[in-house]
Amino acid sequence: MPKRSRKSNVPVIDSVTPEQLMAFQQGGGTVVGGFPGGEEFYSFTPNQNQNIKPKIDGKKLLYTMSNEFVARGMERQKNLLFTEKPKYHVYNADNNEDEDLADNVEKDFEKSSLVPGLFAAMKLSYMDIYGWGIYLLQIEWMRDVDGTIRPGKLKRLPPESFLLPPANTENYTCDDILQGIGVRNGIIEFWQTQNDGTMKRLSFVIMMKDPSLPGICGRSRLLSLVPSVSFLDLCVKVQAQKMNRVGAPALFIQFTSPPIMAGGRDDISHATKIIRYWGTSSQYILRENMQVVKLDFNDNQSALDTLKELKGDIDDHFNPTVFLSREGNSLGNDSGKIDTMKLFIQDAHLMIEDNWEPVIQTYLDLNAYENTIELELPAAEPDRAAINLQRAQAIDTMGIGTLDEKRVLSGLAEATPEVLAEIEKERETRAKMIPGATLGQGQNPVTDGQLGGRPPNPATKRKNPPEE
């Protein structure tokens, strides 16, 4: 059993191994050495915050969002989903589209006086819903001189300002992360922490979330990354420590004879000073009763390899097609990935559109319009050019498609009679230039060791031609 010091509950150990020291240093602990009563000892104080699976709260979630790899992944998703401004479709009672009214609605929600406009607010709403589970909004409605009620400002409420619960929590059921948002007597309450630390209950708050996720505030999709980011930070610190150790290796000082602490000479203080200030740019003189003991730490790739794996896990988190790329998955081709990406984009757009349509509908209702609104976020069509070109080449090789089918797959328009005539003329010209050549072959093709011509058909070519 390890000894314990009389003044504390810190375990005191008679000797230390390199493995024990590295374990505590990598975990953020400290090692204390001394000579009480002439007896050498080491005490270990582990870091209480070295757990790589921390309890998730709002602060840890906010810290995870600030991680550069997470922020980069969210930015990529935002750029993937929001390529163009939304289209406004306004329908009357007969289900006919009113384009003039749609133009007016768009102008009122995208004009420069709005901070931000609807398109920018949509981007913010997706980022908050993905990161926190909800997007909180307050709208200032203003009556213009012409009597029209228009939105004056779309005010985003930062979810991180709702981390703390109210003072009175009687009959109050709150969200696990955003504890300032809860239900009391069937009514949702919004308690925001102000800059001065006081709590204020807000009214007329619009809350947007993914309706497919449970909970008062939905569910953050970044929860699974909180342990990864925590572990990533630990690995970065460990790797930095290892790099420092390469330049200034860890060492101890061993006394070959009892240390002298009399006559103005204090060997203990001198040895402590050497260990404390030892570095790449410092040198010290050892006394005759001292010798250096170096700890044999083998530098390996474990921290770097772990960093690489963690970064890969974070990147995979933001890749909707990652499960198609795993070994043994027959759907992991370009076409399957494109279809999966399209489904991901459509699902995200539908969620955002469903959340914002009631906001626009409020505008129509306040102005006594008997119309309904439908928003449409245009989706960027994934590039199928390479896949279609391969299909066109396969159709040509097998001889099972028409010229127009191959042209369309190649990204060309269907051939008109004039175009067909030009193609045929080009074929004849190419055939005269190179006997046996067809349109699409190079000017100097070599097949079967002979110049020009199309390769012989394997079905008609005989293995043993008759001797002449």
SVG drawing of the C-alpha trace seen along z (x, -y; Angstrom):
<svg xmlns="http://www.w3.org/2000/svg" viewBox="-61 -57 94 81">
<polyline fill="none" stroke="black" stroke-width="0.4" points="0.0,0.0 1.3,-3.5 2.1,-5.8 0.1,-8.9 1.4,-12.2 0.3,-13.5 -0.9,-16.8 -3.0,-15.5 -4.7,-12.6 -2.3,-12.6 -0.7,-9.1 3.0,-9.1 5.0,-6.6 8.6,-5.5 9.6,-5.2 8.3,-6.1 8.5,-4.3 8.6,-6.1 5.3,-4.6 3.7,-6.0 5.1,-9.4 4.0,-9.5 0.5,-8.4 0.1,-11.2 1.7,-13.8 -0.4,-12.8 -3.5,-13.0 -2.6,-16.5 -1.5,-15.4 1.5,-16.7 4.4,-15.0 6.0,-16.4 9.4,-15.2 11.2,-16.0 13.3,-14.8 11.3,-14.9 13.6,-13.8 16.1,-12.7 13.7,-10.1 13.1,-10.5 9.4,-10.4 7.1,-11.2 3.5,-12.2 1.0,-12.0 -1.9,-14.4 -4.0,-13.4 -6.0,-16.0 -9.6,-15.6 -10.7,-16.9 -8.9,-14.4 -12.0,-12.3 -12.4,-12.0 -16.1,-11.3 -17.3,-14.4 -20.9,-15.0 -22.4,-17.0 -23.7,-20.5 -24.3,-23.7 -20.7,-25.0 -19.2,-21.8 -21.5,-21.9 -20.6,-25.5 -16.9,-24.6 -17.4,-21.8 -19.0,-24.2 -16.0,-26.4 -13.6,-23.6 -12.1,-24.4 -12.9,-21.0 -16.5,-21.1 -16.9,-24.7 -15.4,-23.7 -17.8,-20.8 -20.9,-22.9 -19.7,-25.6 -19.5,-22.9 -23.0,-21.7 -24.3,-25.2 -22.7,-25.9 -24.1,-22.6 -27.7,-23.3 -28.1,-27.0 -26.9,-27.7 -29.7,-30.1 -32.3,-32.3 -35.7,-30.7 -38.5,-31.0 -41.8,-32.4 -45.0,-30.7 -48.2,-32.5 -51.5,-30.8 -55.0,-32.2 -58.2,-30.4 -58.5,-28.8 -55.0,-27.4 -53.7,-29.7 -50.3,-31.3 -50.2,-35.1 -46.7,-36.1 -47.2,-39.8 -48.0,-39.2 -45.1,-36.7 -42.7,-39.4 -44.0,-41.9 -43.5,-39.3 -40.0,-38.6 -39.1,-42.3 -40.4,-42.8 -38.4,-39.8 -35.2,-40.3 -34.9,-44.1 -31.7,-45.6 -33.3,-47.0 -33.8,-43.5 -30.8,-42.4 -30.6,-39.7 -32.8,-39.0 -34.8,-35.8 -32.1,-33.9 -29.4,-34.7 -31.9,-33.9 -32.6,-30.6 -28.9,-29.8 -28.6,-30.8 -31.7,-28.7 -30.2,-25.6 -26.9,-26.1 -28.6,-26.6 -31.0,-23.7 -28.1,-21.4 -25.9,-22.6 -28.4,-23.3 -31.6,-21.6 -33.6,-24.8 -33.5,-28.3 -35.1,-31.1 -36.5,-34.2 -38.3,-37.4 -39.9,-39.5 -40.6,-43.3 -43.7,-44.0 -44.0,-47.6 -47.0,-49.4 -45.8,-51.4 -47.3,-54.7 -49.4,-52.9 -50.9,-50.7 -49.0,-47.6 -47.6,-45.6 -44.0,-44.6 -41.2,-42.9 -38.8,-45.4 -36.2,-43.1 -35.6,-39.3 -33.9,-39.1 -32.0,-35.9 -31.9,-34.9 -28.6,-33.1 -29.4,-29.6 -26.3,-29.8 -28.1,-32.7 -30.6,-30.1 -28.3,-27.7 -29.4,-28.6 -32.8,-27.8 -34.9,-30.4 -34.8,-30.9 -38.3,-29.4 -38.3,-25.9 -41.6,-24.7 -43.6,-22.6 -40.9,-23.6 -39.6,-20.9 -36.6,-22.1 -34.5,-21.0 -31.3,-19.0 -29.0,-21.5 -30.9,-24.7 -32.3,-24.8 -33.7,-28.3 -36.4,-26.8 -39.0,-24.7 -42.6,-23.9 -44.7,-25.0 -48.4,-24.2 -48.5,-23.3 -46.9,-26.6 -43.4,-27.0 -41.3,-29.6 -38.1,-31.3 -35.7,-32.5 -32.8,-34.4 -29.6,-35.3 -28.9,-39.0 -25.4,-40.5 -25.5,-41.6 -26.4,-38.1 -30.1,-38.7 -32.8,-36.4 -35.5,-37.8 -38.6,-35.9 -39.2,-36.7 -42.5,-36.7 -43.4,-36.4 -40.6,-33.9 -40.7,-31.8 -39.0,-28.4 -38.0,-26.3 -36.8,-22.7 -36.7,-19.5 -40.2,-18.0 -38.8,-14.5 -36.6,-14.8 -38.1,-14.5 -37.6,-16.9 -38.6,-20.4 -35.7,-21.8 -35.2,-18.9 -31.8,-17.4 -28.4,-18.7 -26.7,-16.6 -23.3,-17.6 -23.8,-15.7 -21.9,-12.7 -18.9,-14.9 -18.4,-16.3 -16.3,-13.4 -14.4,-13.3 -13.4,-17.0 -12.5,-16.6 -10.3,-13.6 -8.8,-15.6 -7.8,-18.4 -6.1,-15.9 -4.2,-14.4 -3.0,-17.8 -1.7,-18.6 0.0,-15.2 1.6,-15.6 2.8,-19.1 4.3,-17.7 6.1,-15.0 7.5,-17.5 8.8,-19.5 10.4,-16.4 12.3,-15.8 14.2,-19.1 14.5,-18.8 14.1,-15.2 12.6,-14.6 15.3,-13.9 15.9,-13.4 18.9,-14.2 20.3,-11.4 22.6,-12.1 25.6,-9.8 26.3,-10.9 24.0,-12.6 23.1,-16.2 24.8,-19.0 22.6,-21.6 25.1,-23.6 27.6,-26.4 25.6,-28.3 25.4,-25.3 22.0,-23.8 22.2,-20.8 18.5,-20.2 17.6,-23.7 20.3,-23.5 19.0,-20.2 15.4,-21.5 16.4,-24.6 18.0,-22.5 15.0,-20.3 12.5,-23.2 14.3,-25.4 15.9,-22.7 15.2,-23.4 16.6,-23.7 18.2,-27.0 19.5,-26.5 22.6,-24.8 23.6,-24.1 26.6,-22.8 26.2,-19.6 27.9,-19.3 30.3,-16.4 27.6,-14.4 25.0,-14.7 24.3,-12.7 21.6,-13.0 19.1,-10.2 17.2,-10.3 13.9,-8.7 13.6,-6.5 10.5,-7.6 10.0,-6.1 8.5,-8.6 5.8,-6.9 3.0,-7.7 0.1,-6.9 -0.9,-10.6 -0.6,-11.5 -2.5,-8.5 -5.3,-9.2 -5.5,-12.8 -5.8,-11.6 -8.6,-9.2 -10.5,-11.8 -10.3,-14.3 -11.6,-11.6 -14.5,-10.9 -15.4,-14.5 -15.3,-14.8 -17.4,-11.6 -20.0,-13.1 -20.8,-15.8 -20.7,-13.4 -24.2,-12.0 -22.8,-9.3 -20.1,-8.0 -21.9,-4.7 -21.9,-4.0 -18.1,-4.0 -17.6,-1.3 -16.1,2.0 -18.6,4.5 -21.4,2.0 -22.5,2.6 -24.2,-0.8 -20.9,-2.7 -20.7,-3.9 -20.9,-7.4 -24.6,-7.1 -25.6,-5.8 -23.7,-8.7 -25.3,-11.3 -28.8,-9.9 -28.1,-9.8 -26.8,-13.4 -29.9,-14.5 -32.1,-12.8 -30.1,-14.5 -30.5,-18.0 -34.2,-17.5 -34.9,-16.4 -33.0,-19.4 -34.7,-21.8 -38.1,-20.5 -37.4,-20.9 -36.3,-24.5 -39.2,-25.4 -41.8,-24.0 -40.4,-26.1 -40.3,-29.4 -43.6,-29.1 -45.6,-30.0 -43.6,-33.2 -44.4,-34.3 -48.0,-33.2 -48.2,-35.5 -47.3,-38.4 -50.1,-37.5 -52.6,-37.1 -51.7,-40.4 -52.3,-42.2 -55.7,-40.3 -54.5,-38.3 -56.5,-35.2 -53.5,-33.5 -51.2,-30.7 -47.4,-30.6 -45.1,-27.9 -41.3,-28.3 -38.9,-26.4 -35.1,-26.3 -33.5,-25.4 -31.2,-22.4 -27.9,-22.2 -28.0,-19.3 -25.1,-17.0 -22.8,-16.6 -23.7,-13.4 -21.5,-14.3 -18.9,-11.6 -21.5,-8.9 -23.6,-9.8 -20.5,-9.9 -19.6,-6.4 -23.2,-5.3 -22.9,-6.8 -19.7,-5.0 -21.2,-1.7 -24.2,-2.2 -21.9,-2.9 -19.7,0.1 -22.7,2.5 -24.5,0.9 -27.9,0.8 -28.6,-3.0 -29.6,-5.6 -27.4,-8.6 -29.7,-11.0 -29.6,-8.9 -25.8,-9.0 -25.8,-12.7 -28.1,-13.5 -26.1,-11.4 -23.0,-13.2 -24.5,-16.6 -25.5,-17.5 -28.8,-18.5 -30.8,-16.1 -29.6,-16.1 -31.6,-18.1 -31.7,-16.9 -29.0,-19.6 -26.8,-18.3 -27.3,-14.7 -26.1,-15.7 -23.0,-17.4 -22.2,-14.3 -22.6,-12.1 -20.4,-14.4 -17.7,-14.3 -17.9,-10.5 -17.2,-10.3 -14.3,-12.8 -12.7,-10.8 -13.1,-7.6 -11.3,-9.0 -8.4,-10.3 -7.9,-7.0 -9.2,-3.8 -11.5,-2.0 -11.7,-4.9 -15.0,-6.0 -16.0,-9.3 -14.5,-9.5 -11.2,-7.7 -7.9,-9.5 -6.1,-10.5 -3.4,-7.9 -4.9,-4.9 -3.0,-1.6 -4.9,1.6 -3.6,5.1 -0.2,3.7 -1.6,2.2 -2.2,-1.5 -5.8,-2.6 -9.0,-0.8 -11.3,0.5 -10.2,3.6 -11.5,6.9 -14.6,8.3 -13.6,11.1 -16.7,13.1 -15.6,13.4 -11.9,13.5 -10.5,17.1 -7.7,18.2 -6.1,20.3 -6.4,18.8 -6.0,21.2 -2.6,21.3 -2.4,19.9"/>
</svg>
